[in-house]
Amino acid sequence: MGNNPAVRNKIEVKNLTKRFGDLLVLDKINFTVAEGEFLSIVGPTGCGKTTFLNLLSTLMPSSDGNIFIDGEIADPTKHNLAFVFQEPTCLPWRTVRENVAFGMEVKNVSAAEKEERLDRIMDMVGLTDCASLYPNQVSASMIQRIAVARAFSVDPDLLLMDEPYGQLDVKLRYYLEDELVSLQNKLKSTVIFVTHNIEEAVYVADRILVLSNKPTNVRAEVEVDLPRPRNPMDPKFVEIREHVTELIRWW
């Protein structure tokens, strides 16, 4: 999808490079992400996936290269960059609804627009019934939903997700992955989802980028042309999963 000339590219990463002293971690990474695409990124342990996300989010400066959003260099003062971390965070003194609203308050979304988005997003992720509860009164899955809803609520130009379901059991993870894909499809958001779990990458993504060992670059791109909802036991699903596994194993 990212290389289809008929599809508008939302994100373009050009020669993204990161050095820490003499250590070259990321080496001239290039790729594009289509508007509304769900891109997963996988790679060997220690290849720099978290560093990669920190650069994409502009939390960390690159040594060379640039990230473009809608043709402009990524700039937090111009673009909405939302991040869902491995450990979801909530403000314990705010209710579920107030936690979801927090990002919009930071972005100075008008009161009327904030309430309209809150009602819509809370309903989409099944948080309406617990809106007045506090984080210590809800389950781990609800905390994950709060983090995802808060990120989507700011209508991000780019949503970055760093293994958000890595700590959850398999059944709950599949449930929240289905919810995430449904939400992303409804809102047409552009998502980059980093995971160490290859099956998860195949389950959620339109396309997978496979990173190499350090110095890291893009080893391969794998299209995931499967209907949704996806069945991990489907032969085509298994074939793609095994192909991505081999790309990582033998690099």
VMD Tcl script that draws the C-alpha trace (Angstrom):
set ca {
  {0.00 0.00 0.00}
  {2.78 2.43 0.93}
  {4.33 2.11 -2.55}
  {1.09 2.35 -4.54}
  {1.29 5.60 -6.58}
  {-2.54 5.81 -6.62}
  {-2.59 6.11 -2.81}
  {-1.67 9.36 -1.09}
  {1.30 9.04 1.25}
  {0.67 10.57 4.67}
  {4.13 9.84 6.08}
  {7.50 9.77 4.33}
  {10.68 8.75 6.14}
  {13.87 9.71 4.30}
  {17.35 8.48 5.25}
  {16.48 8.38 8.96}
  {19.75 7.84 10.83}
  {20.65 7.75 14.52}
  {24.06 7.53 16.12}
  {24.98 7.45 19.78}
  {28.62 8.51 19.68}
  {30.41 5.99 17.45}
  {27.52 3.51 17.60}
  {25.36 3.56 14.47}
  {21.91 2.33 15.54}
  {19.66 3.30 12.62}
  {21.19 3.47 9.16}
  {19.38 5.49 6.46}
  {15.87 4.10 6.93}
  {13.45 4.91 4.11}
  {9.75 4.09 3.81}
  {6.33 5.66 3.29}
  {2.98 5.17 5.00}
  {-0.24 5.73 3.08}
  {-3.00 7.85 4.54}
  {-5.16 5.61 6.73}
  {-2.71 2.69 6.58}
  {-2.05 0.38 9.52}
  {1.68 -0.39 9.41}
  {3.35 -2.85 11.78}
  {7.09 -2.87 12.45}
  {8.94 -5.96 13.65}
  {12.59 -6.85 14.01}
  {15.18 -8.74 16.05}
  {15.54 -8.02 19.77}
  {17.83 -5.05 20.30}
  {17.53 -3.68 16.76}
  {16.45 -0.25 18.03}
  {12.65 -0.34 17.64}
  {12.09 1.96 20.63}
  {14.75 4.38 19.39}
  {13.03 4.26 16.02}
  {9.66 5.22 17.56}
  {11.25 8.00 19.59}
  {12.62 9.49 16.38}
  {9.30 9.15 14.55}
  {7.52 10.89 17.42}
  {10.21 13.63 17.47}
  {10.84 12.86 21.16}
  {14.45 12.35 20.10}
  {16.37 14.19 17.36}
  {17.76 12.22 14.44}
  {21.43 12.33 13.49}
  {20.46 12.63 9.84}
  {17.39 12.35 7.63}
  {13.84 13.60 8.12}
  {10.26 12.52 8.72}
  {7.64 14.26 6.58}
  {3.92 14.50 7.36}
  {1.77 15.72 4.47}
  {4.94 16.86 2.72}
  {6.20 18.95 5.67}
  {8.95 18.10 8.14}
  {7.28 16.58 11.23}
  {6.78 19.31 13.80}
  {4.86 18.84 17.10}
  {3.72 22.48 16.90}
  {2.01 21.78 13.55}
  {1.14 18.09 13.61}
  {-0.79 15.89 16.01}
  {1.55 13.07 17.01}
  {-0.03 10.64 19.47}
  {1.83 7.86 21.29}
  {0.51 4.78 23.10}
  {3.29 3.33 25.25}
  {3.96 -0.22 26.45}
  {2.75 0.71 29.93}
  {-0.55 2.59 29.69}
  {-0.69 5.70 31.85}
  {-3.69 7.28 33.53}
  {-3.97 10.19 35.95}
  {-5.37 8.55 39.11}
  {-7.23 11.69 40.26}
  {-9.18 11.96 36.99}
  {-12.17 9.85 35.98}
  {-12.11 7.61 32.92}
  {-13.85 10.30 30.86}
  {-11.50 13.00 32.14}
  {-8.47 10.84 31.30}
  {-9.69 10.33 27.73}
  {-10.25 14.10 27.47}
  {-6.75 14.99 28.67}
  {-5.07 14.98 25.25}
  {-7.75 17.24 23.80}
  {-7.30 19.68 26.67}
  {-3.57 19.83 25.96}
  {-4.37 20.48 22.28}
  {-6.86 23.23 23.25}
  {-9.79 21.58 21.49}
  {-12.93 23.66 22.00}
  {-15.36 22.55 24.71}
  {-18.12 21.68 22.25}
  {-15.80 19.70 19.97}
  {-14.23 17.96 22.96}
  {-17.60 16.76 24.27}
  {-18.68 15.56 20.82}
  {-15.46 13.60 20.32}
  {-15.61 12.21 23.85}
  {-19.11 10.86 23.39}
  {-18.18 9.26 20.07}
  {-14.82 7.74 21.10}
  {-16.04 6.53 24.50}
  {-18.92 4.73 22.80}
  {-16.64 3.20 20.15}
  {-14.31 1.63 22.71}
  {-16.98 0.64 25.23}
  {-16.05 3.07 28.01}
  {-19.36 4.94 28.33}
  {-20.68 2.82 31.21}
  {-17.55 3.39 33.32}
  {-17.04 7.07 32.42}
  {-17.35 8.31 36.02}
  {-15.09 5.66 37.56}
  {-11.43 6.19 38.47}
  {-8.48 4.18 37.09}
  {-8.15 2.10 40.28}
  {-11.78 0.99 39.83}
  {-11.43 -0.51 36.33}
  {-9.69 -3.53 34.81}
  {-6.38 -3.72 32.95}
  {-8.21 -3.97 29.64}
  {-10.14 -0.79 30.45}
  {-6.87 1.01 31.21}
  {-5.60 -0.05 27.76}
  {-8.81 1.23 26.19}
  {-8.40 4.58 27.93}
  {-4.88 4.97 26.51}
  {-6.04 4.09 22.99}
  {-9.15 6.29 23.18}
  {-7.11 9.24 24.45}
  {-4.70 8.88 21.53}
  {-7.40 8.60 18.87}
  {-9.42 11.47 20.37}
  {-6.90 14.11 19.26}
  {-7.43 13.06 15.63}
  {-3.70 12.39 15.21}
  {-1.78 12.90 11.98}
  {0.22 9.87 13.09}
  {-0.51 7.43 15.90}
  {2.50 5.50 17.20}
  {1.95 2.38 19.31}
  {4.78 0.63 21.16}
  {3.75 -2.95 22.02}
  {0.59 -1.76 23.81}
  {-0.80 -5.27 24.38}
  {2.43 -7.10 25.17}
  {1.58 -7.66 28.84}
  {-1.91 -9.09 28.26}
  {-3.04 -12.69 27.92}
  {-3.71 -14.06 24.44}
  {-7.52 -14.01 24.58}
  {-7.69 -10.43 25.84}
  {-5.04 -9.32 23.38}
  {-7.02 -10.63 20.39}
  {-10.14 -8.91 21.69}
  {-8.40 -5.53 22.05}
  {-6.63 -5.95 18.70}
  {-10.01 -6.43 17.01}
  {-11.27 -3.34 18.79}
  {-8.21 -1.34 17.72}
  {-8.50 -2.35 14.06}
  {-12.21 -1.51 14.05}
  {-11.56 1.91 15.60}
  {-8.72 2.68 13.20}
  {-10.88 1.69 10.24}
  {-13.78 3.90 11.36}
  {-11.59 6.94 12.04}
  {-9.25 6.40 9.04}
  {-6.21 7.11 11.20}
  {-2.63 6.42 10.12}
  {-1.01 4.01 12.58}
  {2.53 2.70 13.08}
  {2.43 -0.26 15.46}
  {5.68 -1.70 16.84}
  {5.58 -5.24 18.20}
  {7.90 -8.17 18.89}
  {4.97 -10.53 18.32}
  {4.91 -11.58 14.66}
  {1.45 -13.13 14.88}
  {0.12 -9.87 16.28}
  {1.71 -7.93 13.41}
  {0.03 -10.17 10.82}
  {-3.27 -9.97 12.69}
  {-3.54 -6.16 12.73}
  {-1.48 -4.75 9.86}
  {-2.08 -3.82 6.25}
  {1.69 -4.05 5.75}
  {4.69 -5.11 7.82}
  {8.16 -3.56 7.82}
  {10.87 -6.00 8.90}
  {13.93 -4.33 10.42}
  {17.42 -5.80 10.38}
  {19.94 -6.10 13.20}
  {22.04 -3.02 14.02}
  {23.01 -0.94 12.20}
  {19.30 -1.14 11.46}
  {17.62 -0.61 8.13}
  {14.50 -1.94 6.42}
  {15.11 -5.60 5.62}
  {11.82 -6.21 3.81}
  {8.23 -5.05 3.35}
  {5.45 -7.64 3.52}
  {1.90 -6.91 2.34}
  {-0.84 -8.53 4.45}
  {-3.62 -8.98 1.92}
  {-6.07 -10.85 4.13}
  {-9.75 -10.17 4.85}
  {-10.84 -9.04 8.31}
  {-11.49 -10.36 10.86}
  {-8.43 -12.56 10.43}
  {-8.09 -16.18 11.41}
  {-4.60 -17.12 12.71}
  {-5.27 -20.69 11.60}
  {-5.91 -19.69 7.98}
  {-3.18 -21.19 5.72}
  {-2.42 -17.81 4.15}
  {-2.10 -16.20 7.59}
  {0.30 -18.97 8.66}
  {2.29 -18.56 5.44}
  {2.77 -14.82 6.00}
  {3.68 -15.34 9.67}
  {6.29 -17.95 8.77}
  {7.71 -15.77 6.00}
  {8.19 -12.81 8.39}
  {9.69 -15.15 11.01}
  {12.24 -16.42 8.50}
  {13.16 -12.87 7.47}
  {14.01 -12.06 11.08}
  {15.62 -15.39 11.93}
  {18.12 -15.43 9.07}
  {19.16 -11.82 9.09}
}
mol new
graphics top color blue
foreach p $ca { graphics top sphere $p radius 0.5 }
foreach p [lrange $ca 0 end-1] q [lrange $ca 1 end] { graphics top cylinder $p $q radius 0.2 }
display resetview
